Amino acid sequence: MKLGLGTAQFGQSYGIANKGELVSRETLVNILDFAKAYDVDLLDTASDYGNCESQLGAYGVSGIKVVTKLPGTPDDKESLSTWVHSKVQASLNTLQIDRLHGLLMHRPMELLDHHGDKLYRAILAQKDAGIVDKIGVSVYSPDELALITNRYTVDIVQLPCNVMDRRFLETGWFDRLDEKGVEIHIRSVFLQGLLLLKVLPPYFSRWQHLFESWWQWLEHNGCSPVTGCISFLKSITQVDRVLVGAVSLAQIEQIVQGFAESRPLIFPDIATQDEALVNPSRWVVS
């Protein structure tokens, strides 16, 4: 298992622990320099992440594996092949590279619409042309993943998982994906920073007992929350990449240190299936 750097925070305000500030150019360079020095050799981005791709292109990401995502499809479904190719070329030009490690669907349920087969063929054509190494999907639930993989073959699946959100683990998806040789990328490692906060926004008060158990477990095991979160994912042997984000040099330093310090542990029973907690799109916070 290796770290990958999520870059949503380079082009937009992202994460509940973020105070709404955009990452400065100087900070971005410092984060990327540090990550590269510590062999974080994969970047996860998307054309939907504000000006993130252009920021990365200006920095220079040649020699680093880059995974990007397609936005939602246009209304004109007749030109999907042209649209996919143009989006991929635009990302390559903006990133100033000639090849992508991965191309993912950001809205994968579109593959199940009546134009899904045509969309999939258009994406697959980018791989056949040699400008994309692997194709895949970024999913949100086990049910969504089941529907897509029953119909299509993918090389990469990006999915959420953390010590509180074990839905894909408990439903056996890690084993099934591993058996098919699918590259597994984990996001939401820190539940958008929620697992790093001792003082929670009022919306999360109904799960206060879970977070209290989490912090008690960390204290008992002498773990920082970063080390605890990463240790949990390191216990899942099928995981290829853990995607982490940082908005400061101090944060990426803490994450790399937590990765180095991670160790086998017996984790607390704080998993929940409640999507009002584990799915950030359901959160109602001010």
Order of alpha helices (4+ residues) and beta strands (2+ residues): beta-alpha-beta-alpha-beta-alpha-beta-alpha-beta-alpha-beta-alpha-alpha-beta-alpha-alpha-beta-alpha-alpha
